[in-house]
């Protein structure tokens, strides 16, 4: 099936036997985006592809002020979610199948995509409906419990992010991986943080959000290494970043706990 939902229209491929139909989720989100900020539609929209839900067409702004062409108009995924999913499916399959997964601050689009895995669990300190309601710096899980940890834009909110990294290392099995994204300024070698800055308005001015504690630099990988991880990064070439609506200055960190991967007990 070929799906074109640029303007909320889903169309079966020739021979599919179905007439064109409206995708009302896409229509509703496009209309809402136009009402909130019609400037994002001036000059037309470049069609993007969401690898999570298959939507091909316009993406919309998100945030205050809005970041245009960020959010999938169908599943609501943002750039970091699509980048993560592209890594998960990079070999044509699903690298997380059969893994025991712990997902922090689970986002709706990813949560829905991963929910079919029987080993999938979620964790957050405040979000209702998660498997574990826990502090990432003091996790109740036993050592070496998980094959995969996912945390998108979580660590910048944590007062002691290095303690959180050590906890992630502790609950991962040898050979397990933490899939991490954070707001990062790649023009700076070192992370900018100041614990004395506590006022939300000042945090917004210094760290780009009122609840952020820092703005990471390229030493984010060094922090992960200090916690014991072996670190790699994943990003795509510029044409693919445009195709999938990715941020050119964001990449995925794959932090591996060294050691030979072991099968889950039982």
C-alpha positions, -999 to +999 in steps of 0.1 A: +000+000+000+012+035-009+000+061+016+001+098+009-013+119+038+002+152+030-032+169+033-049+142+054-057+119+025-048+082+027-049+065-007-047+028-015-022+017-042-037+009-077-056-023-075-062-020-038-100-018-044-105+011-020-113+047-027-093+076-013-103+083+023-095+111+048-072+104+077-090+125+103-062+124+128-039+141+102-066+165+091-073+175+128-036+181+135-030+200+103-059+223+110-048+228+146-013+236+135-026+261+110-048+278+136-019+280+161+007+293+137-002+296+100+033+310+092+047+275+092+026+268+060+039+298+041+058+287+010+044+252+012+054+221+031+081+195+022+067+160+025+085+140+052+082+103+061+076+090+096+093+056+099+072+048+130+037+051+116+044+054+078+029+088+074+043+106+044+034+143+041+034+174+061+049+175+096+039+203+120+053+226+146+056+218+183+068+237+213+068+273+224+080+289+203+071+262+178+098+242+160+084+237+125+083+204+107+089+186+140+059+165+148+044+137+128+008+147+119-004+112+124+014+095+154+028+126+170+064+115+170+092+141+172+126+141+156+143+121+184+117+094+183+121+089+146+159+088+149+156+061+175+132+041+155+155+043+124+183+028+145+160+000+158+149-009+123+182-001+105+188-038+094+153-043+081+141-060+113+135-049+148+166-050+170+145-049+202+124-080+195+126-104+224+145-080+247+135-068+281+132-031+278+129-003+304+116+029+288+118+062+309+093+090+304+076+069+277+064+089+248+030+080+232+043+072+197+072+050+209+051+034+236+025+023+211+052+010+187+069-010+215+039-022+234+037-055+216+070-067+231+062-088+262+094-076+278+085-039+275+082-019+308+079+018+315+092+040+342+086+076+354+086+095+387+053+114+380+036+100+348+006+078+356+000+044+341+037+033+340+050+000+351+073+015+377+069+048+394+105+055+405+133+080+406+159+073+379+187+080+405+173+054+429+158+025+409+142-004+428+151-029+401+177-056+408+211-056+392+214-067+356+177-068+349+173-054+314+187-058+279+177-023+267+170+011+283+154+040+265+156+076+277+149+105+254+155+139+267+154+128+304+189+133+318+189+171+314+161+172+339+180+153+366+200+171+393+226+144+396+227+130+360+259+110+367+242+091+395+214+083+371+239+071+345+254+047+371+219+034+379+213+027+342+246+009+341+237-012+372+203-024+359+216-034+325+229-069+318+264-073+303+261-065+266+229-045+273+224-010+257+211+023+268+196+043+239+198+080+249+192+114+234+197+148+251+196+184+241+232+190+230+253+219+217+279+203+195+298+236+192+308+232+228+333+207+241+320+207+277+285+207+293+273+240+306+256+237+340+253+257+372+235+242+402+231+277+416+206+286+388+173+275+401+148+301+390+127+287+361+131+319+340+169+318+344+170+281+336+151+288+304+176+316+295+206+295+303+196+259+295+167+264+270+139+252+292+126+261+327+131+225+340+165+218+325+196+216+347+222+218+320+230+221+283+252+192+272+283+195+252+304+169+234+316+156+267+282+138+272+299+106+259+327+111+285+301+112+313+286+080+300+321+064+298+328+075+334+298+055+344+313+024+328+297+025+293+312+020+259+297+047+237+288+050+200+267+075+182+242+071+154+230+097+129+220+097+092+233+116+062+217+151+055+193+139+028+179+113+051+176+139+079+154+159+056+134+129+044+126+118+080+123+152+095+153+149+118+173+175+136+208+180+120+224+187+154+209+157+173+222+122+173+215+090+192+239+077+218+242+039+221+258+032+255+267-004+260+275-021+292+307-041+284+306-079+287+291-108+268+253-106+264+235-131+285+201-146+279+172-134+302+167-157+332+138-182+330 
